[in-house]
Amino acid sequence: MKVFLSICFSFLFLFAQEPLSLDRAIQKVKEKNREIDIAKMDELLKTLDAQIASASHYGALDFAHNALRSNDALNVFGYKLQSREATFADFGFKQLDMSNPNYQSTPSDLNEPQDRNHFSTTLTYTLPLYTGGKITQHEKITKALRYLSSLSKEEVRLQKIYEVKKSFYDIALMQAYRVDLEEIEKTMQRMLETTHAFMDEGYAKKVDILEVEARLAHVQRQLISTKANTQLLYHYLSFLLDEPVTHIVTQEHDGLDFELNDAQILHDNLSVKKAEQAVEIAKMNIALQESAYLPQIGAFAQYGSADNRWMGEWSQNDAYTVGVQMKWNLFNGGADRASIEKARVGHLKAAQELVLSQKSLLLHVKQLQTKQITYAQEVLSLKKEVALLDVIYENYVARYAQRLASINDVMLKHSDLLQTKLKLKEAQNAYYEIIFELEKIASKDEV
């Protein structure tokens, strides 16, 4: 039995979860959150796109090997030429009767050749020499898109950190509210006992007991709801961290503040940086479209060999071809001009969106800062009001015990205290949510 108990305690010790701190939770969400992982994969995809675009500078080397068999006259004659085996007989000269001036026979050696195998191997290297900047601009755009995806990844990371912080403080507020409700529940239990005693002595009525029981049931219902909401917050925190969380180190509720100025906002905010990058990409797109007016010049080199036998006389049948090609579109119905104009309009649109993004962000921050000041004052006011109502409530409980106040008066004071405490928690919750949002806007992830 002792051995069994020792094993049980050992397992309990091993599986007991240490309370999770906010610092550790933020570290975990950076490492394990699946949405952040997906954003990292998006960034990796854009990185690979940039590598693909850069590879165009170096051209392409292609290997091709053909194994063919045909009795088509054109193919067979071409095979022989490529294998350097064509003779005059292939033109039908051996069937020509020079002594007969009226000879008109069709040469079967040329028109009806025997089946022939053909094996050809070639290496072809193509290299763009000049594209009017098309490859360079495409490479710049893909690199800019990669940077844009890194900003998006950072946005997701800051959003998840914001959600972790908010969950921590929501849990802390719920736990504090639960402590208040448990204290009130104890007080209500004592009041119910007192009311029963008063009823036994004839100083209270049945309706007084029912009223206290109703108020007690209301407090217990709020207590159950608070516990359920706390568990829901733990489930959401577990979802964010991708691991079960059942206990946290609660945060202090006083002294948390955050300030920032307009210049700092515009410099650090990720949405503004994304809008700035969109302007740069739109500008690059103009240069990309303008390259359609310029010629395209490329070089190629080809080396190979062919024979009627696989891997036959390679050195005797090998051949090479080198060349340069210039291609210049002279007319396409004005499509290039329209594409350039479209790119320019896109650039103007991106520039306007940048200005709008900056102004909208500053307005949003001003709204948040105004709410922050309002909630800070509301919290201070409600704290004083709670302290006053708590003293008044305790005073009415004592007066009721001395039969100097009615049960209805006590219940009204209790209801005022409970509602004010709830308002205080809600105001604190709103205040911290604003601070966390300001931190997210300023791209800060400190606790």
GUZASE-46449 format. One record per residue: x negated, y negated, z of N, C-alpha, C in turn; residue in one letter. Coordinates in pm, whole numbers, plus 50000, padded with zeros to 5 digits. Atoms other than C-alpha are relative to their C-alpha. Layout:
REM residues N
XYZXYZXYZa ...
***
This chain:
REM residues 447
499175012150000500005000050000499144987550000m 500905011649994497164976250086499324997849866k 500655001150131495464984049757500974993749899v 498985005350091498714976849568500214985050021f 499825014249970499194943649747498794991849956l 501225007050042495574934149678499994997849850s 499945001350146496064940949309501014989349960i 498985009950031499254920149304499504985850026c 500535013349969497574890849478498904995949902f 501055003050096494654893649238500594995149869s 499345004250125496954891348938500644986250015f 499425013149976498794862149093498944989149999l 501095009849997495484844549150499484997249859f 500535001550135494324851048796500944992249910l 499035006050091497534839748631500624987150054f 499495012549946498274810448860499474988449916a 500395011050088498224779148649499624987850081q 500465012049935496214749848768500774988049944e 499275011750051498124716648745499184992949892p 500665006050116497334699648416499934984950016l 500175014549993495884664548423500294993849864s 499715007050125496704638248163498774999949908l 501234999850081493064636348048499855013349927d 500144986650059492994673747989501095002549896r 498904998250096496384673147815499704992749869a 500355007450121495184646447572498925007449922i 501054992250068492084667147498500595012349932q 499384988150057494224697947440500844996749877k 499165003250115496644680347207499154996549878v 500925002850111493704668246997499495012949937k 500624987650047492394703746971501015010049947e 499104988850026495534725146947501334996449934k 498695003550056498494705246817500065003749852n 499894994950136499734720546493500234988849898r 499815011050094500844687846335498684993049970e 501345005750023497334674046383499195009349911i 500714990450086495944706046230500454998849855d 499495001650137498214701545927499444987249937i 500565012550051497034665445892498525001749964a 501414997350032493424677745904499885007749869k 500024992450126494204702345625500304990949881m 499725009650106495714674145418498754991849967d 501245007550021492494654645467498985008649926e 500934991050068490464685045362500375001649853l 499564999050139492574688545047499574987849919l 500435012150069491854652244956498484999749983k 501454999150012488154658345022499615008949883t 500274990950111488194687344780500384993649866l 499645007350122490014665644522498884990449960d 501115009250029487184640344552498795007549944a 501114991950051484614667844499500265004549856q 499644995950136486494679744191499794988449903i 500175011750087486514644244049498524997149977a 501445002650014482764640244116499345010049907s 500604989650083482034672843937500094996949851a 499845003250143483214657743606498774993249943s 501215006750048479964637643584499005009949942h 501064990450034477924669443538500375009049883y 499624992050114479814684243246500425014050039g 499554986349976480714720943207499205009649912a 500714989350072478814752243105500925012249997l 499054989050015481054779742965499315011949931d 500494987550060480174815842887501205007149938f 498904992950068482304834542632499425012249929a 500394987550068482014870342507501235005949936h 498874994750075484304884142237499665013949946n 500124986750060484774920342134501185001549905a 498935000650099486754921441808499845011249897l 500014990750113487684945541527501094995549904r 499035005250097489404935041204499655005149860s 500224997450142489864943440836500504988449915n 499625012050071491054908640746498794995049920d 501115003650088488954897240451499254987850050a 500675012149952488294862740592499215002750127l 500694996949875487404876240936498745008349975n 501154991150023485114903940807498864992249935v 501055007650065483274880140577499354990250099f 500545009249899482934855140861499135007250103g 500804992349906481694882241097498605002549944y 501304997050062478954891540850499134987549992k 500775012350005477924855440805499454996550139l 500445003449865477784850041182498925009450049q 501044990349964475704881741220498804999649906s 501085001550098473434870240933499815012749915r 500064987550076474294901940735500724999149866e 499275001450128476194887840434499045001949882a 500784997650123474914899340088500854996249881t 499245003050122475884892539727501075010549975f 499014989550021477694925839730501314996750069a 498775003649928480134911439981500894990749918d 499215008450089481224887239709500595007949883f 499484991650109482014916839475499105000249878g 500865000450117478994911739248499635013949948f 500394986850048478204948939233501105006449914k 498914994950083481604954839073500164992049869q 499895008450118481044928338807499355006849879l 500514994050124480624942938444499604988749906d 500495011350079478454916838271500065002749850m 499984996750144478604936437934501374998249938s 498645001350051482364932237905500494985850025n 499605014049979483344895937845501454998550047p 498595000649958487034904237912500245006350138n 499874993349869486344919238257500724990750098y 499225008149907488934906638506500375007850126q 499684991949882488884932538784499844991850130s 500105006549868489544920039137498985007350085t 501054993249921486474927039358500565005250132p 499464994049875487674951439629499054998050117s 500935002049889484484946239834500284986850073d 499725013049940485544910239893501424999450057l 498605001449960489334913339916500495011350089n 499564988549920489684947740076498795006350070e 501194994849934486704951840306500345011150098p 499844989749897486194980540548500134993350137q 499915005049862487074976140915498604997450054d 501315003449945484284959641112500164995650145r 500085004649862483444955041479499214986950004n 500745012749987482244921341596499884996650148h 500285003949861480624912541928499244986949997f 500665013149997479764876141993499914994950143s 500255005849867478304859142298499514985749983t 500395014150012478044821342340499954993450137t 500085009149886476974796242604500234986049945l 499675013350048478524761842556499964990150115t 500115010549897477594730842757500544987049943y 499445012850042479694699242725499744989650109t 500375010549905478714666242888500604986849955l 499495013350036480624633142894498884989650013p 501045010249996478174605542804500554986350036l 499395013049972480504575742817501515001549991y 498544998949998484164574342916500674986650029t 499405013149971484674536942962500294997950147g 499775001349856484554541643339501135008550053g 498844992049958487444566443348499625009850111k 500414990249899485554593443541499594993050129i 500455007349882483954568143777501184994650081t 498845005449928487264551443861500855011150061q 499244988749945488994584943906499315005350125h 500754995649882486234594944147500214990450117e 499785009949894486634562344341501405001350059k 498624998949952490404567044362500175012250090i 499874988049916490124602544496499304998350134t 500675002649873487614591144758500834990650087k 499135008949925489954562944856501215007450056a 498874991949952492834587744882499585009050116l 500514992049888490654609245105499954991550127r 500035009049885490084579445335501424997050049y 498605002449964493834572545325500565011750080l 499524988249927494524608245438499385000850138s 500625000349866492044603845724500744990250091s 499205009449921494054573345837501335006250040l 498744993149968497244594045818499785010250110s 500324990349894495594621046027499854993050134k 500185007549876494614594946284501344995150053e 498665004149958498204582146289500725011450071e 499364988349938499484617146365499385002650137v 500694997649874496854621146637500454990150107r 499555010249904497824588246804501455002150040l 498594997449970501524597346778500145011350101q 499934988749908500954630546954499484996350139k 500515004649870498864613847226501064991450069i 498925008249947501664588547270501105008950060y 498964991149951504174616847309499575007550126e 500504993349878501964634747564500064990450118v 499975009849891501574603047772501434997550046k 498605002749965505294595947758500615011850075k 499484988149931506104631847858499495000650143s 500574999849865503734629648156500714990250091f 499375010049914505264597548284501495002650017y 498594996149984508804609748216500145010750108d 499964989449899508084640748422499764994150139i 500295006249871506574619648701501204992150051a 498835007649959509614596848704501145009350041l 498964990349965511974626648706499725006350136m 500354993949870510094642148997500234990150114q 499775010149897510204609349191501504998150025a 498555001349986513924606349121500595012050072y 499544988049933514394642249232499744999350151r 500325001549857512664634449564501034990750065v 498995009249945515054605149616501355007150015d 498724992949993518064627049537499995010550112l 500084990049892516844654249776500124993550137e 499875007349874516504628550055501454995850023e 498605004049988519994615549983500875012250029i 499244987849975521294651349975499915004050147e 500154996849858519864657450323500834990650086k 499215009849925521444625350448501495003149989t 498604996850019524784635550296500395012650078m 499714988049921524534669850461500194996550147q 499845004249860523994653350799501294992250020r 498775007749989526884629450730501215009349998m 498884990550004529134658950644500165006850135l 499934993849866528224675450973500594990150101e 499485010349909528934642751155501514998249982t 498575001850030532294639050980500825011650055t 499314988549943533264674451080500134998450152h 499955002049855532364666051439501034989450037a 499015010449976534434634251421501425005349983f 498674994550024537364653751285500425008850117m 499684991649884537144678451572500434991550119d 499665008849889537344648851809501184990849967e 498845007950039540164632851613499674986249947g 500385013250052538164603051481499904999649847y 500084999550147538144614351114501135008649948a 498934992650063540624628350870499445009649895k 500394990450103540564656050614499504992949874k 500395007250120540304630250336498574994850011v 501385004449981537044617550491499025011149966d 500864988650031535534652250468499975002549849i 499954997850144536724656250109499184989449924l 500755010750068535204622650015498505002350014e 501444997249981531824631750167499605012049914v 500324988250081531934665849996499934996449851e 500025004250140532744649249662498714992449968a 501255007450021529814625349700498795009350003r 501094990349991527554654049801499925008349873l 499994992350126528654674049496499454991749885a 500525008950105527894643749278498484999350006h 501465000549984524374641249421499385013349957v 500544986950037523824678749379500055002149848q 499914999050145525034676649020498894991949932r 501095008050054522574648648949498655006750024q 501254993049967519844668949118499775011549903l 500124989050097520554699048895499654994849862i 500295006150131520574676648587498564995249993s 501395004949998517244661148690499025011649986t 500884988350009515634695348737500025005849858k 499894994750137516964707048399499254991249902a 500725009250090515634675948225498495001050020n 501434998249973512274680948394499495012549929t 500404987750070512124716548260499954997949849q 500015002950144513024703947914498754992249961l 501235007550027510154679047932498785009150003l 501114990349995507814707448032499985008549873y 499944992250125509034727547732499444991849883h 500495008450110508344698147502498494998050011y 501455001449979504894692947655499285012849958l 500584987250042504194729947602499975001049848s 499975000050146505244725847238498894991449942f 501055008950049502854696647191498625006150014l 501324994449972499914715347345499845014249949l 500014986350053500844748947193499545010150105d 500264990649891500534766147531500984996850113e 499035002749893502814770147835499454990650107p 500355009549894502724741548088501145000050101v 498974999649895504554744348419499744990150114t 500345009649895502714719848647499064989449943h 500905010850042501064686248590499554992150122i 500435009649899499104661348796500764987149972v 499165011650025501614633148832499174987250002t 500725012550017500534598048738500534989350095q 499585011549920500574566548946500874990849914e 499055008050074503384543248848499724985050007h 500275014349983501834510148943498654996449938d 501285005050051499104489348782499735003149854g 500214996750141499534502448427500394988149914l 499735011650084499254474448173499115000849876d 500805000250122497934467447824500294987049926f 499865012650070497284434947639499165000449872e 500755000950125496144427347283500414987349928l 499725012250074495914397347051500245003349854n 499624997750139496974392646690498835004749915d 501174996250080493464395046543499615014550026a 500334986149965492824427446729500995009649937q 498974991450059496124441846607499735002249852i 500194999150145495454433846240498715007249964l 501284993350028491914447246265500075014950027h 500034986149955492694480046440501175008549954d 498804992250028496194489946333499855008649875n 500184990550110496294520346108500954997349883l 499065002850110499384510345909499484988549914s 500595011050077497644477845809498815005049919v 501144994350073494484497045716500475008149880k 499474992250112496584520345500500514990849890k 499525009550100498214490545329498834993549927a 501195005650063494774475245266499385009849902e 500564989850089493554507945119500885001949877q 499094998950116496644509644897499744988949899a 500345011250090495704475444754498745003449922v 501254996450067492194488044677500235010949895e 499724989250095493534519444510500744994549878i 499285006050112495934498744299499054992149911a 500995007450078493014476844191499145009549916k 500774990050073490994507544094500825005849884m 499134994450104493964520143894500064990949878n 500045009250114493854488643679498785003049914i 501224996850074490244496243583500115013549931a 499834986750060491204532443520500834999149872l 499145001250118493964522543278499314992049889q 500715008050100491744496843103498965008249923e 500974991550070489294524743013500585006049872s 499394994750122491814535842748499654991749878a 500405008650112490664506242534498585003049949y 501414997750032487084519442526499815013949938l 500234986950063485584548242325499595010650101p 500424988549921484954582742467498905007349923q 501144993750066481554597642385499565012050083i 500434987949931480504632942468499015007849916g 500994991650068477714657242381500285014550032a 499864985849972477714694742351498825007449937f 501044991050051475214722542297500505014250014a 499514986250000476014758342205498905009449952q 500994989950038473794788742189500645013650015y 499424986749991474774824642112499475009249894g 500414989950096474414855941908501185009049972s 498894991250038476694880141721499465011949922a 500414987950072476424915541582501195009449996d 498924990250005478574945241486499835010850106n 500234990949888477104964041780499874991850129r 500055007349873477454954242144498554998650045w 501365003249960474264937042259498995005349898m 500894995550108472654943841919498764991349990g 501225007650023469844924041762500224985350040e 499705013449950470204893241979499074989449938w 500955010150045467034875041881500064997649849s 499925001650145467534881341508501274992849956q 498715005850038471164869441506500374987650080n 499635011349915471004840841759500094987249917d 499795012750068472034805641664500344989350102a 499665011049911472484771541819500714989149922y 499345011750056474614740741761499964989050104t 499975011549910474204706441918500704988649928v 499335011050066476174675041857500524989750099g 499425011049923477704642741980501304996049932v 498715004150055481304632141936500454987050064q 499385012249951482864597741969501475000049961m 498565000650024486604594342003500524986650050k 499525013449964488294560442003501424998549950w 498605001950039492044555642007500194985749952n 499805013150058492944526641779501444995150010l 498605004349991496734526741807500835011350059f 499064990349945499334544642017501344993750035n 498695006249981502344522041995500084990650118g 499995009249886501324499042281500105006750135g 499884992849873501374526242548498894996150097a 501115003749912497934516742680500224986250061d 499735013549949498894480042713501085000450110r 498944998749900502064489942901499475006550128a 500584993349883500064512843131499164990450083s 500825009949929497654484643217500894990050072i 499075009549937500524460643285500705006450120e 499384992849888502184486843504499055000750119k 500994999549893498954490643702499844986550067a 500125013349942498714452843748501204996650088r 498815002249917502294450843873499925008250129v 500184991649882501524479744108499034993750099g 500965006849912498564460044243500654988250071h 499285011249937500724429144304500975004950106l 499064994349903503314450744476499275004550126k 500784995449885500664466544701499514988250084a 500445011949926499344431844791501144994050081a 498845005249926502844420244888500365009250117q 499724990449892503374451945090499004998550115e 501005002549895500124444545278500404988150085l 499585012049926501334409745371501225003050085v 498784996449926504734423545470499665009050118l 500404991049892503074450845676499394992150116s 500635008049896500984425245866501024991850077q 499005008549934503884401745934501005008350081k 499054991349928506264430046030499375005650126s 500694994549883503674444646264499904989550111l 500115010649899503064411346440501354997150064l 498665002249945506814406246477500385011250095l 499684988549915507244441346618499254999350133h 500805001149878504424435546866500564989050091v 499405010749919505974402546979501285004850068k 498784994649939509264420447035499675009450117q 500414990949894507524447447238499464992550121l 500575007649889505594422147444501074992550077q 498895006749932508784403047517500755009950089t 499334989749919510454435247632499135004150118k 500914996149893507364443647835500114990450118q 499865010049894507624410948028501355001450070i 498664998649943511354415948075500105012050092t 499924988049916511024451448205499114999050123y 500865001749884508134441948432500704992050109a 499255008049902510284415248598501195008050055q 498864991949954513234439148611499565010350102e 500514990149905511114465548786499744993550135v 500275007049874509934440349047501304996850073l 498725003649939513484428549105500735012250055s 499304988049955514924463649128499325006650120l 500704994549882512244474749373500454992950127k 499535007549883513264446949608501465003450031k 498584996749980516934455149553500165013950061e 499944986549944516334492149626499614999850148v 500435000949859514464483449946501124994350087a 498895006049925517374461450056501165009750014l 498864990849995520074486649964499715012250086l 500374988649916518164514350137500204996650148d 499805004449861518164494450463501494998750031v 498555001649979521834485750420500685013550012i 499384986849996522744521950349499725006950133y 500344993849872520864534650655500774993450114e 499265007149898522554507650860501455004450005n 498614995650004526004518450742500145014450048y 499964986249948525184555050814499994999750152v 500075001149854524244545251170501304994350056a 498745005949952527364523651206501145010149992r 498964989850010529504552451082499875010150115y 500214990749888527904575051344500554994250130a 499475006549880528994549251601501484996049983q 498605002550033532444547451437500314985049986r 499825014250023531914510751349500254996949852l 499755001750143532264516150970500735012249948a 499244988950057534524537650754499115008249907s 500744991350092533354566750546499994994249859i 499925006050132534484547750235498914989349982n 501075010150006532084519050317498655006649981d 501284993050012529224543450358499825005449859v 500104994250133530014560450027499734989249894m 500245010950095530114527049845498544995550004l 501405004049988526704517449981499085010849944k 500794989050054525394551749892500014999749847h 499895000650146526694548049536499164988549945s 500825011450045525054513449503498525003450003d 501414996449987521724527149625499585009749891l 500334989750100521824557049393499934993949859l 499995006250133522714536449085498824990549981q 501135009450011520034510449159498685007649986t 501214992050015517374537249203499895005749859k 500004994950136518394552048870499614989049902l 500385011250087518154517748706498524996950010k 501445002449981514694513448856499175010049922l 500754989750073513484546548713500104997849849k 499825002550144514954538248372499174987949955e 500795011950036513294503748374498515003349998a 501404995849999509954519148471499685008449876q 500204991450117510344545048198499894991649873n 500035008750117511084518047937498734991749997a 501225008149992508144497048057498785008049955y 501164991950037505624525348025500055004249853y 499864996350141507024535647688499514988849909e 500485011450078506334500547557498484999250004i 501465000549988502764501547690499365010749911i 500574989250081502114535047523500154997049850f 499825003550141503554522147196499014989149957e 500995010250031501304491447212498615006249985l 501294993050014498314514447267499925007149867e 499984993050129499364534446963499824989949885k 500135010250103499704502846754498564995049990i 501395004749997496224491746863498995011349977a 500864988450027494864526746781499125003650119s 500724996549878493834532847142500615012750057k 499484987749940494074567047304499515001950143d 500424998649861492694559547650501215001850089e 498924998049902494734569747952500284986850069v 
***
